[in-house]
Every structure is written in C-alpha cells, then in structure tokens.
Amino acid sequence: MKRHLSHFAIAPCSFQMPEAANGNLVRFQVTPAGFFRPADGRQIDVPGWYIDASIAQRVIERFNARVQPLVLDYEHQTLNKEKNGQPAPAAGWFQSLEWEEGVGLFAIAELTDPALEHRKKKEYRFFSPVFEYNGTTGEVVELHMGAITNNPAIHGLQEMTLLAAATFGFNQPEDDSVNELLKALLAALGLPENTTEQAAITALTARLATDPLTDVRKALALDEKADQGAVIAACTALQTKVASVDPAKFVPVDQVAAMQTQLAALTARLQERDDKDVTQLIDAALEDGRLAKALEPWARELGKSNVAALTSYLDSVTPIAALTSTQTKGKAPVVDNETGLTEAELAVCAATGISAEQFKAQKEA
C-alpha cells in the first residue's frame, strides 16, 4: 500500500492586499493558478505546488464544510505563539473562497477594526497563506489560515513545516487506499474520477434514496409495495415456468420464417395461375360472343377477385352471334337514335340484363 505525507506550507509568494471595498471586507489572492514555487527560490520537497479549477473546487468544499472560521492573523503569530509566548490576535476572519480561472484562488475576509486601520495606513500590505499540500504531487489540499505581513520570505520551509506539525498535530499519513475506494465508488456511480466530493455525495444520496426494486416490480407486474420476499417468489415462479416449457408445443422461429417464405411464393404462383386462367376465360368469351368488348374491363376486375364468379357468369351467358361478326356485311352498324347503341350492343344488354345507360357508362369508362 502506497503512503505519502501531506505537509503544511507557508507560501512566501505573498500577494498585495487591496483596500477594503465594503466596510471591513477585503478580497485578496490566496494562490496563483497552475504551478507555483517559493518566491525567494528556496528548496521544497516537491517540484512545485499546484492548483487548478478541480483542485480549487475541493479546497473550497473543505472550506465551506468547516464549522469554525479560519483566522487571518499578523505575521503568522498563531504558528509562533508556542515558541515566543506572545499573543496571537486575529487580524480578520475568512468569509469565503472563490476560483478565478486562469488567475488563481481568491478569498474574501472581514478585517478587524485594528487590522483595517493598519491596512488604511499601509502598515500591512501583503497576505501570506498557510495551506496543506500533497507531499508527493504538490497539489494544494486545504487552506488552514493566513496572515497579513510585510515579509513575503518568512522562515525556512522545513522549519515552518515542523512548526505547523507541532502546532496542529499534523503530518498524518494519507492512505491511498481511501483514494482507491473513492475511485471505485465513483466508477460504480458512473461518475468521472475528477468528480468533487460534494457531487459524489449528492449522487450517492440520490442512489440510496431510489428503490432498486421499483423497475423489477413493474416488470413482474407486482404491487409497488411488494417486499423483497414477494419479488424473489415472483422471480422463482417465472424461472420455474420457463424451465417447464414443452419444446414440442412450440415451433422454432427459423422454421416459422421459412414457412412464411414458402407461403408467399405459393401465393404468388397461385395468383399468376389465376391471372392466366382469367385471360383465357375472357379471350374465349370475347371470341364466341359471350362477352362484349365493352364489358372486358369489368370481367377482368371480377376475375382478379373471384375467378369462380367470373366462370359462373360466362357459363350462364348465351353466345350472341352479333358479337362475333358485323351483321351489316362491312357497312357501318346502325345506331339506335333513342339509346345511342348499335343493334349488337343492344343485343348484349338484352343477353346480360343490364340497361342501355349502364352499358354506355361501362363502354365510356
């Protein structure tokens, strides 16, 4: 199991504090964005400290989770009081932290009246943070306090690390197994590894608040209040039912598909044969005078839907000689002035039992 130490650092990369903009409130920069190192070039146990938006979000969440506000003192006297025995009055109290992309981590603090006077008189102009960082990666972990100061390069880093450990009982080993557990939890929740702690807690709370059996009850058609025992019983019954299915009573899907293909082919062949039969019936009827040319479309439509009905009709019709040849010896047929039909057409009407109007309508269609 990998283990590494977290450390405290007093960053000598101090930032100038602006004038108070709203009463005793003042906003100032805590860290720059990205990698940063001590301003005076001193050696530290990591290549550099580092903070970005996702790291800052975790720092802010830890800050917001604190019950006791973080102190802003003078010259880091809170860290030195056990050594020099002097009081460590507060210069102010941190109110909030915020990240400004590409710039760094900022804080808003409320200064005490004496500190505000010192700031107005420019007796103190800089801020220096005290933060915890990962002893392997240099990533900023948590802000613990800060100081107003005029000396950006205060004390050696090693000395301050030891002093911070003595003051706060710190330098506890950080177990990577916790991080691995968190990664596994995030994976189980379907969340990326850079998910913040608060987002992970929210997702886990939502997951725990959801009944995992809800969808199972719906699938099994059970009452929404059915308990675990009822769900198990329903699942067991379903398994028993599936296991007891008689294969002899069911046809495989592939066989059904093959039968459907064969049926479609057979239907097509039957339709083709019916069309051929209809054509032969109509041609014969036209030739022997059982069917007038004007009735051919009607006969074909009837044959498509009911060959038997067409056959029955043609069998019952008496051939009309006038339909097989012109009765006028090559002369134009005589047209009846009243109906507008020829003698042969009137004969068809008489043979088929349809009116002259119906015949004319069918002829013109």
matplotlib code that plots the C-alpha trace (Angstrom):
import matplotlib.pyplot as plt

x = [0.0, 1.4, 1.6, 2.7, 2.7, 0.8, 2.6, 1.9, 3.5, 3.7, 3.9, 6.4, 4.6, 2.6, 0.0, -0.7, -3.9, -6.3, -8.1, -11.3, -14.2, -17.2, -16.9, -14.3, -14.5, -11.4, -10.8, -7.3, -5.5, -4.5, -2.6, -1.8, -3.3, -1.2, 2.3, 4.0, 7.1, 8.5, 9.3, 12.8, 13.9, 14.2, 14.1, 10.9, 10.2, 8.1, 8.8, 6.2, 2.8, -0.1, -3.8, -6.3, -10.1, -11.0, -8.4, -9.7, -13.3, -12.2, -10.4, -13.5, -15.7, -13.5, -13.5, -17.3, -17.6, -15.7, -17.7, -15.0, -14.0, -10.3, -8.2, -6.3, -3.5, -0.5, 2.9, 1.8, 1.8, -0.7, 2.1, 4.8, 2.9, 4.1, 7.6, 7.7, 4.8, 3.3, -0.5, -1.8, -4.7, -6.8, -6.5, -9.6, -11.7, -12.1, -15.6, -15.4, -13.1, -13.6, -11.7, -10.9, -10.0, -6.5, -5.7, -6.0, -7.7, -9.2, -10.6, -12.9, -12.2, -13.6, -10.8, -11.0, -11.1, -7.4, -6.3, -8.4, -6.7, -3.3, -4.3, -5.5, -2.3, -0.4, 1.3, 0.5, 0.2, 0.6, -1.1, 0.6, -1.3, -0.8, -2.1, -1.8, -0.5, 0.1, 3.7, 4.0, 2.3, 2.4, -1.4, -3.0, -5.3, -6.7, -6.3, -5.8, -5.1, -3.3, -1.5, -1.2, 2.5, 5.2, 7.8, 7.0, 10.0, 9.3, 11.1, 12.5, 10.1, 11.3, 11.1, 7.6, 6.5, 7.7, 6.2, 2.9, 3.0, 3.7, 1.0, -1.7, -0.6, -0.4, 1.7, -0.7, -0.1, -2.6, -3.7, -4.0, -6.5, -9.0, -8.5, -8.8, -12.1, -13.3, -12.4, -14.3, -17.3, -17.2, -17.0, -20.0, -22.0, -20.9, -19.1, -15.7, -12.6, -12.4, -15.9, -15.9, -16.7, -19.9, -21.1, -20.2, -22.1, -25.2, -25.1, -24.7, -27.6, -29.8, -28.9, -29.7, -33.0, -34.1, -35.7, -33.7, -36.7, -39.1, -38.4, -38.3, -41.8, -43.1, -41.6, -43.1, -46.5, -46.3, -47.8, -45.5, -45.3, -44.3, -41.4, -38.2, -39.7, -42.6, -40.2, -38.0, -41.1, -42.2, -38.8, -38.7, -42.1, -41.0, -37.9, -40.0, -42.4, -39.6, -38.0, -41.3, -42.0, -42.6, -40.5, -42.9, -45.6, -43.7, -42.2, -38.7, -38.6, -36.5, -38.9, -41.8, -39.8, -39.2, -42.8, -43.8, -41.4, -42.8, -46.4, -45.5, -44.0, -47.0, -49.4, -47.5, -47.7, -51.4, -52.0, -50.1, -52.1, -55.4, -54.4, -53.6, -57.0, -58.8, -57.1, -58.1, -61.7, -62.1, -60.4, -62.7, -65.8, -64.9, -64.3, -67.6, -69.8, -70.5, -68.8, -68.9, -65.7, -67.1, -67.5, -63.9, -62.5, -65.4, -64.7, -61.0, -61.7, -64.1, -61.6, -58.9, -61.1, -63.2, -62.4, -65.2, -67.8, -66.5, -66.5, -70.1, -71.2, -69.6, -71.1, -74.6, -74.4, -75.8, -73.4, -74.5, -73.7, -73.7, -70.7, -68.6, -69.0, -70.6, -74.2, -74.0, -71.7, -68.9, -71.2, -71.3, -73.6, -77.0, -77.2, -80.4, -81.4, -83.0, -80.2, -77.2, -76.3, -75.8, -78.0, -75.2, -74.8, -78.5, -78.3, -75.6, -77.8, -80.7, -78.5, -76.8, -79.8, -78.2, -79.7, -78.6, -77.4, -75.3, -73.8, -72.9, -71.3, -69.2, -68.3, -67.2, -65.2]
y = [0.0, 3.4, 6.0, 9.6, 12.5, 15.7, 18.9, 22.4, 25.3, 29.0, 30.3, 33.1, 34.0, 36.7, 38.9, 42.5, 43.2, 45.8, 48.5, 47.4, 47.8, 47.2, 48.1, 45.7, 43.2, 42.8, 40.4, 39.2, 36.4, 33.3, 31.3, 31.8, 29.3, 26.3, 25.5, 28.0, 27.9, 30.0, 33.5, 33.5, 30.3, 28.2, 24.4, 22.5, 18.7, 18.7, 20.2, 22.8, 23.5, 23.1, 24.1, 24.2, 24.6, 21.0, 21.1, 24.5, 23.2, 20.5, 23.2, 25.4, 22.5, 21.7, 25.4, 25.5, 22.4, 23.9, 24.9, 27.2, 30.1, 30.3, 33.0, 35.7, 36.8, 39.1, 37.7, 34.1, 34.7, 31.8, 29.4, 31.2, 31.7, 28.4, 29.4, 33.1, 33.1, 36.2, 36.6, 35.9, 38.4, 37.9, 40.4, 39.1, 36.0, 34.3, 34.6, 32.7, 31.3, 31.5, 30.4, 32.8, 30.7, 31.5, 33.7, 31.7, 31.2, 34.3, 34.9, 37.4, 38.2, 40.5, 42.5, 43.5, 47.3, 47.4, 45.5, 47.7, 50.7, 49.1, 48.5, 52.0, 53.4, 50.9, 49.4, 45.9, 45.4, 41.7, 38.3, 35.0, 31.7, 28.6, 25.6, 21.8, 20.1, 16.6, 15.6, 13.7, 15.7, 19.2, 19.6, 22.1, 20.2, 22.6, 26.2, 26.4, 30.1, 33.1, 36.2, 39.9, 40.5, 42.8, 40.0, 37.6, 35.4, 34.4, 31.4, 28.4, 26.0, 23.0, 24.9, 26.0, 22.5, 21.2, 24.0, 23.5, 19.8, 20.6, 23.2, 21.2, 17.6, 17.2, 15.1, 12.2, 9.6, 9.8, 6.3, 5.9, 3.0, 5.7, 7.3, 3.9, 3.3, 6.7, 5.9, 2.6, 4.4, 7.0, 4.2, 2.4, 5.6, 6.2, 9.4, 10.6, 10.4, 14.2, 14.4, 16.6, 15.1, 17.1, 15.9, 12.3, 12.6, 14.0, 11.2, 8.5, 10.0, 10.0, 6.4, 5.3, 7.1, 5.2, 1.8, -0.6, -3.0, -0.4, -1.5, -5.1, -4.9, -3.2, -5.9, -8.7, -6.8, -6.7, -4.2, -1.2, -2.0, -5.7, -6.5, -8.4, -11.7, -11.2, -10.2, -13.3, -15.5, -14.0, -14.4, -18.1, -18.8, -17.2, -19.4, -22.5, -21.6, -21.1, -24.4, -26.3, -25.1, -28.1, -27.6, -29.9, -27.4, -24.6, -24.1, -22.6, -19.1, -20.0, -22.7, -20.2, -17.8, -20.5, -21.4, -17.7, -17.5, -20.7, -19.4, -16.1, -17.9, -20.3, -17.3, -15.6, -18.7, -19.1, -15.5, -16.0, -19.0, -17.2, -14.3, -16.8, -18.5, -15.2, -14.2, -17.5, -17.3, -13.7, -14.3, -17.3, -15.4, -12.5, -14.9, -16.8, -13.9, -14.4, -11.2, -7.8, -5.9, -3.1, -5.5, -6.8, -4.3, -5.3, -9.0, -8.7, -6.8, -9.6, -12.2, -10.7, -11.0, -14.0, -16.4, -18.7, -15.9, -14.9, -18.5, -18.9, -15.8, -16.7, -20.3, -18.8, -16.4, -17.4, -16.5, -13.7, -14.1, -10.4, -10.0, -12.3, -10.5, -7.5, -8.2, -5.3, -7.0, -4.5, -1.5, 0.8, -0.6, 1.1, 3.2, 3.4, 7.0, 6.6, 4.8, 5.6, 1.9, -0.3, -3.4, -5.6, -3.6, -3.7, -7.4, -7.6, -5.6, -8.0, -11.0, -9.7, -8.0, -4.6, -1.3, 0.8, 3.5, 1.0, -0.4, 3.1, 4.0, 0.9, 1.4, 5.0, 4.1]
z = [0.0, -1.0, 1.6, 1.4, 3.8, 3.4, 4.5, 5.6, 3.8, 4.4, 0.9, 0.5, -2.7, -0.9, -2.6, -2.0, -0.2, -1.8, 0.1, 1.8, -0.7, 1.5, 5.2, 6.7, 3.9, 1.6, -1.3, -2.0, -3.9, -2.0, -4.7, -8.4, -10.9, -12.0, -10.7, -8.3, -6.1, -3.2, -4.4, -2.9, -4.7, -1.6, -1.9, -1.2, -1.1, -4.3, -7.7, -7.0, -5.6, -8.0, -8.1, -10.9, -11.1, -10.0, -7.1, -6.1, -6.0, -3.4, -1.4, -1.4, -0.4, 2.6, 3.5, 3.3, 5.4, 8.3, 11.4, 12.9, 10.6, 9.5, 11.2, 9.5, 11.9, 12.0, 10.7, 11.3, 15.1, 15.6, 14.5, 16.6, 19.9, 21.4, 20.6, 21.6, 24.1, 22.6, 22.0, 18.5, 17.9, 14.9, 12.1, 10.5, 9.6, 6.2, 4.8, 1.5, -1.2, -5.0, -8.0, -10.9, -14.0, -15.2, -12.3, -9.1, -5.7, -4.0, -0.6, 1.0, 4.6, 7.2, 8.9, 12.5, 13.1, 14.2, 11.1, 8.9, 10.4, 9.8, 6.1, 5.6, 7.0, 4.7, 7.7, 6.4, 2.7, 1.9, 2.5, 3.1, 3.1, 5.2, 3.3, 3.3, 0.2, -1.1, -0.2, -3.5, -6.1, -4.6, -5.1, -2.7, -0.3, 2.1, 3.3, 7.1, 7.8, 6.5, 7.7, 6.8, 6.6, 5.1, 4.8, 2.0, 2.7, 6.4, 7.9, 6.2, 4.7, 6.7, 9.9, 9.2, 8.2, 11.5, 13.5, 11.8, 12.6, 16.3, 16.5, 14.8, 15.5, 11.7, 9.2, 9.5, 6.7, 3.9, 2.8, -0.9, -0.3, 0.6, -2.8, -4.5, -2.6, -3.8, -7.4, -7.1, -5.7, -8.4, -11.1, -9.5, -9.7, -13.3, -12.4, -13.7, -11.3, -11.1, -9.6, -6.5, -3.1, -2.8, -6.2, -5.3, -2.0, -3.8, -6.4, -3.7, -1.7, -4.7, -5.5, -1.9, -2.0, -5.1, -4.5, -6.7, -6.9, -8.5, -12.1, -11.1, -9.6, -12.7, -15.0, -12.8, -12.6, -8.8, -6.5, -5.9, -2.2, -2.8, -0.5, -1.3, -0.5, -2.9, -5.6, -5.1, -5.1, -8.4, -10.0, -8.8, -10.2, -13.5, -13.7, -12.9, -15.7, -18.2, -17.2, -17.7, -21.2, -23.5, -26.7, -28.6, -28.3, -29.9, -33.4, -33.7, -35.1, -38.0, -39.1, -38.9, -41.1, -43.7, -43.8, -44.3, -47.2, -48.8, -48.3, -50.0, -53.0, -53.3, -53.1, -55.9, -58.1, -57.5, -58.4, -61.6, -62.5, -61.7, -63.9, -66.7, -66.3, -66.3, -69.5, -71.2, -70.0, -71.2, -74.6, -75.2, -74.2, -76.5, -79.4, -79.1, -78.3, -74.6, -73.6, -75.3, -75.7, -73.6, -70.7, -70.8, -68.1, -65.8, -66.4, -65.7, -62.4, -61.4, -62.3, -60.1, -57.0, -57.8, -60.7, -59.7, -60.0, -63.5, -64.6, -63.4, -65.2, -68.5, -68.3, -67.8, -70.8, -74.2, -77.0, -79.3, -82.9, -83.5, -81.2, -83.4, -86.7, -88.1, -89.2, -91.7, -94.3, -93.8, -93.5, -90.6, -87.8, -87.4, -84.3, -82.3, -82.1, -78.7, -76.8, -79.0, -79.1, -82.1, -82.7, -81.4, -78.3, -77.6, -78.0, -75.4, -73.0, -73.6, -73.0, -69.9, -68.3, -68.0, -69.1, -72.0, -69.6, -67.6, -70.9, -72.2, -68.8, -68.9, -72.5, -71.9, -68.8]

ax = plt.figure().add_subplot(projection="3d")
ax.plot(x, y, z, "-o")
ax.set_aspect("equal")
plt.show()
